[in-house]
Amino acid sequence: MAVYVVTWNLNREANYDAKRTAFLKHLERYQNVADPDLESVRWVSGDMSAHDLSADLQQKLDKNDGIFVSQLVRGEYQGYLSKATWEWISQRLD
């Protein structure tokens, strides 16, 4: 199964909280995990492509918002995350 890092930014939202809640609810349709220190980043696992995941998530974004989706490759990532986040990622990588 693939693991993707998804990061986004909601820009110039009149009702930021409602927009963020709607986006996260849409994202919850996928297996995902959040790290407590990264507010607008999720790791998502599934059998879709990065393109398909991005296209699906963009349905809940405006043209002025930003999103980035990239597939993780075993041994080709590094960072400072919680132990639980690292374990979640490691358990799902092909």
Secondary structure, 3 states (H helix, E strand, C coil): CEEEEEEEECCCCCCHHHHHHHHHHHHCCCEEEECCCCCCEEEEEECCCHHHHHHHHHHHCCCCCEEEEEECCCCCCCCCCCHHHHHHHHHHCC
